[in-house]
Amino acid sequence: MGCFASTPKDTGGNRRKPTSIGEVSVYVPGLRIPRPVEFSQAVGDQLPKTLVERLTALRTRIVVMANQEGPTITRTRRKTQHGGSTLSDLHQALVDYLPVLLELTKDGSHLQFKVHFVWVNQEDEEEETAMSNIWYEVLSVLHLMAMLQMSQANLLLLPRGFSDGHNHPKVSEENRRASIDIFLKAAGYLDCAVKHVLPQFSAEQRRSLPVDLAEGVLRALCLQALGQGVDIQLGMAIDSSKATLAVKRRLACEMVKYWQQAQDNLMNLPLANGWGEKHRLFVKWKYVEAKAAAYYYHGLILDEGNTEKSHGMAVAALQAADECFKESKKASEAFNASSPTSRTPPLFGTMKYLTEKIPKDTSSKVRINRDLYSYEKIMETAPTLPDFALALKPDEYQLPLVESA
């Protein structure tokens, strides 16, 4: 039950794509924006008037805030008049709305198919998708909650400069730790969407969902959040005198798996409208970057061996790290150049360290003329990376219990 309708991308100005999104540590593929809904017309007197009024007030607040902040939210840390963050305020509005919205699903109520919900897409060819199905609204809310969390993580992970002008901009340890918690929360929303909300749709209804809400995109975003969380963990391990090479290699290898799975989930999806293609380029960049880190630490551990074979494998691993590092710089440039354009912030953590170490350590250990080797040849001879179980998991998020009317 429930009907879909889509609006072609050339029908108006509801979808506003900025020309630039500034510095990006964490990519957010735009924010889907809700359109107004008339609850009273849709449900009539089938719900208590107080509940209808509450639904209307909560969702109206979300519509207003999302439309105001959507075009700028990826670029600025705007404050409310009370000193709070617009990101956290909009997130809280969604949290408040969700349990009231789920009232329409109580006891399999037919009301879940009465209200016509419309959202503006970002990664789909179609500008808008509408559906008379409460679960479309729930899915859209969870997606937006996750994207707001990712936006918050991006702001936390933009290095801040110092007034004396002599120190390199840094990300504080407090911000790094906070970002990991935020990544896990975002992953929890997306994991819930995949496991508990998508099953509410028939196969035919799923095919009509915008690509923004396709299972592959939701899974890829969840894996991105986990992969970026591990990246922060690796950066903190690099800064710690207690972390061993084995710990750093494990984190780097886990990061490769998260990004590879994210890339696999986006494969063959019709990502469009700039945001979608940029999404694909971001995942490709981070996957290659993660491989550079993994091969580097694998090479250092292999080099600790005393045999000629282990030394040869170490050289091959370091060569692979160097090639992946060069490839990641090209991938970063391609990502930043794609519309909407962006910039890479000052390096910190994992890549600040590896940018200095990979070229230096590779050149000091490799005694052959690397000009004779192509990228393909080096990667072909590179030793297989160890396969570790993925340790970082999404926070367990459950849909709120239905409130009493």
N, C-alpha and C positions, 0 to 999 in steps of 0.2 A: 504494500500500500504506500501511498505518498507519491506525488508526482514531481518530476524535475522540469526545470526550464532553464535555459542558458541564454545569455545575451551576447551577441557577437562583439568582438573587441573594438569595433569601430563605431559603436552606437553613441558614445558620449564621453564625458569626462569624469566618470566615477572613479576610474583607476588612475591614480596620480603617481607616476614614477619619477623620482628625483633624477637629475642628471648626474649627481655625485652623492655618495654616501660617506665620504670622508675616510677616516682611518678604520680599518677592519682587522680585529684580532679574531672575532667570532662572527662568521657570516650568518645573517638572518635574511632569508629570501622574501623580504617585504612582509607587511602585516595585512592579513585579510580583514576587511572592514565590513561590519554588519550594517545593513540598511534598516530603516524603521519598520516596526511591525505593529499592527492593530490587533492586540489581544482581545479587546472587548468585542469587536466585530466578529472575530473568528469563533470565540467560545460562547458568546451571548450570556445567558444566565445559567450555563452548565457548571460554572465555578463560582464560589463565593466572591462577591464584589471586592472584598478586601484583598483576596489573593490576586485577582486580575489587576487591581490597582498597584499592588506590590510588584508583580511581574513587569508591568508597564513602566513603572518608575525605575526599577533596576536596569532594565534593558535600554531605556532611553538614555540613562546616564552613560552606559557603555557606548552607545552609538555616538553620542556627543564627544566623549573623550577620545574614542578611537579615530574619529574623523579629524579631530584637532591635532592629535599627536602622530597619526599614522605616517604622514610624509616626512616627519623630522625625527622620529623616535630612534632611528638607527644612527643619527649623527650627533645628537646633543643630549646633555643631562639636564633636562628642564626641571625646575622646581615649582611646586604649587605655592599658593599664597600662605599656606600653613608650614612651609619649609620641607614638605615631603617630596618624594619623587613622583613624577607623572607615571613612570613605569610601574611603580609599586601601587599607586592609586588605581590605575586601570586594572592591574592584576587583582587587587582586592575586590574591585567591583565585579569581576568575573567570578571570583570565589563566592561572593555573596549571592550572585544570581543563580549559580548552578543548582543548589539544593531546592530552590523555589521552582526553577524550571522543571526539575525532575518530578514535581507534583503531577505533571501532565502524563506521566507514565504509570501512575499508581494503579495497581490491579489490572494492568493491561488496558487501561482506559483508551477509548476510541479518540479521546481528545489529542492524543499524540500525533494524529494525522490531520488535525483541523487547522493548525496555524501555519501560515505560509512564511517561511524564513528565506531571506535573501542575503547573500554575502558577496562582496567584491573580491575576486580572485587576484592572485599575483603571478603565479607560475603557469597558469592555464591560458590557452588561446582565447577562451571565452571570458568576457569581462566579468560577468556575474553568473552565479548559479543559485537557483531557487528550488526549494523543496518543501512540500507539506509533510514533514516528518521531524518529530522532536529529536531523533537521534542525529540528524544532520546538524541541528543546532548544537547539540552536546559535543559532537565531533569538532565543530568549528570553534567552540569555546575552549576545548582542551588544546587544540592547535595554537590558538592565540595565546593562551596562558603559557605554553611552552616557548613560543617565540618571544614573549615579553621577558621570560627568564633568560633566554639566550642574549637578548639585547642588553639586559642588566649585566650579564657576564662580560659582554664586549666592553662596556663602559669601565668595568673594574679592571680589565686587562689592557687598557690603553696606558702605556708608560707616561708618568708625569715628570716634568722637568723640575729643576731646582732654580731658585732665584739667583744663586751665585753664577750660574751659567757654566760652571766648570765640571759638573758631574753629569754622567750619562743618565737620561730619563730612566726611571725604574718603576716596576710594579711591586708594591709592598707585599711582604709575606702574608699579611692580613688579607689583602685583596685576593691573593692567589688561593689561599685556603677557602675564603668565602666563595670564590668562583667555582671550586670543585663541588661544594654543596649545592650551588645553583644549577650546575650541569646535571647533577644527579636528580634534582627535582624536575628539571625540564624533561629529562629522559623518562622519569616516572609518569608524567602526564602523557607522553607519546606512547609509552609501553601500554598504558591503560587504554588509550585510544585504539591501539591495534588489537589488543586481546579481549577487550570487553565492550567496545562500542561498534567497531566494524562488523562483528558477528551479528549485530542487530539488523544489518542490511542484507537483502537478497543479493544473489550474484548479479542480477540485472541492475539493481540499484547501485551497486558498487561501481559498475562500469560507467554509470552516469555521473559519478562524483567527479569534481574537478581534480586535475592532477595534483594540485596543492594538498589534497586529502587522500591521494592514492596510497595504498598500503606501502608501496616501495618508497615513497617520499617520507612517510611517517617513520618507517624503520630507519631510513638513511639519516634523518634528523636525530633520531634517538642514538644511533651509532656515532654520529658526529659529536653529540654532547659527551658521550663516554670517551671517545677518542681525544677530545680536547681536555677532558678531565685528566686522562693519563698523561697528556703532554705537560700539564701543569705539575703533576706528580714527578715526572722525570726531571723537569727543571729544578724542582726542590731537592731531588736526590743529587743532582749535579752540584748544587750549592752546599750539600751536606758532606762533611768529612767522614761520616760514618757509613755512607752508602757505598757498597762494593760495586765493582764492574759488573758482577753477575746480576745485581739488582737493577742496575741501569739498563743492561741488555734486555732483561726480562720486560721491563716497562716499555722499552722501544719496540720490542717484537710484538707485544700486546697492542701497541698503538698501530702498528702496521695492519694487524688483523681487523681492528675496528674500522679503519679507513678503507681497507679492501672490501669489507662487507658493505660499507656505506656506498662505495662505488658500484658494487654489484647490484645493489637495490635500485640504483638510479638508471641502470642500463636499460635501454630501449623505451624509457618513458618519454612522452612528448613534452618535455620541459620547454617553455616558451616565454615570450614577453620580457626578454632581457634577464629578469630575475632568475628564471629557470636555467638558462644557459650559464649564467654566472654561478649558480649553485653547483652545476656539474664541474665547472672549472675549479671552484674552491676545493671540492672533494678530491679532484685529481691532484691538485697542488699539495694538499696535506698528506695524501697517500705517498707521493714521491718523497716528500720531506721526511716522513716517518721512516721510509726505507733507508734514507741516508743515515739517520740516527741508528737504526738497527744494525746495518752493515758495519758502521763505525765501531760500535761496542762489541759486536761479534768478532771483528777483526782484531781488536785489542786483546780479547780473551784468547783467540787462536794464537796470537803472537807470543803469548806466555808459554806456549808449548816448546819443547826442546828439539822436536824433530824437524827435518827439512820439509816434510809434508805439511805440518801445521803452520810453518812459516810461510810456505807457498800459498796455503789457503788464506792466511791472514792478509797477505799482499793482495790476493784476489778480492777479499772482502773490503779492504780499504779502497781499492780501485773502484769497486761498485759503489761504495759510500760517496766517493768523490764525484762519480758520474751522476748519481742520484741527486747530489747536492747541486750540481750545475743544472740538472734538469729541473729541479725545484725552483730555481731562480727564474728560469724561463716560464714555468707554469705560474709563478707568482705574477710575473709581468703580464701574462695573458689574462689572468683573473682581474687584475687592477684595470686593464685597458678595456675590458668588456663593460657594456652599459648595464646599469649605472656605474660610472667609474668610481674607483676607490684608491686608497693609498695604504701601503703597509706601514704600520707604526714602527717606531724605533724598536730594534730587536731586544728581547729580554729572555731569560730562562734558557730553554733547550737550544733554540736556534742562535742566540747570541753566542753561546759557548761553542757550538758546533761550527759556526761560520768561521771562527778563528782556528779551531782545532783540526777539522777535516782536511783542508788543503795542506796545512803544515805537516800533520802526521803522515798523510799519504805520500807527500813528496820525499819525506825523510826515510820512509821504509821501502818505497818502490824504486828499484834500481834499473828498471827497463825503460825503454823509450815508449811512453804511453801513446805517442802519436800513431803508433802502428796498430792500435787497438780501437775498434769502433765501440760505441755504447752497447750495441747488441752483443758483440763478442765478449766484452767484459761481463755483462750481465749473464751471459750464457755460462761462463766459467766461474761465476761467483758461487761460493758455498751456500747450501741451503740454510736459511735462517731457522733457528730452533722454533718449535711449535709449543707455545705455552697456553694453558687454559686462561681464558679472560677473567680477570679478577673483579674488575669494576662493574657493578650492576646498577640498574636504575633504582631509585627510591621506590618503594612499594606505595603506589597511590591508588586509592579506592574511590569510586564515585560516592559522593555524600549520600547519607540516608535521606529518604524522602521526608520532608517536614510535614507535620500535621497541618491541615488547612485551618 
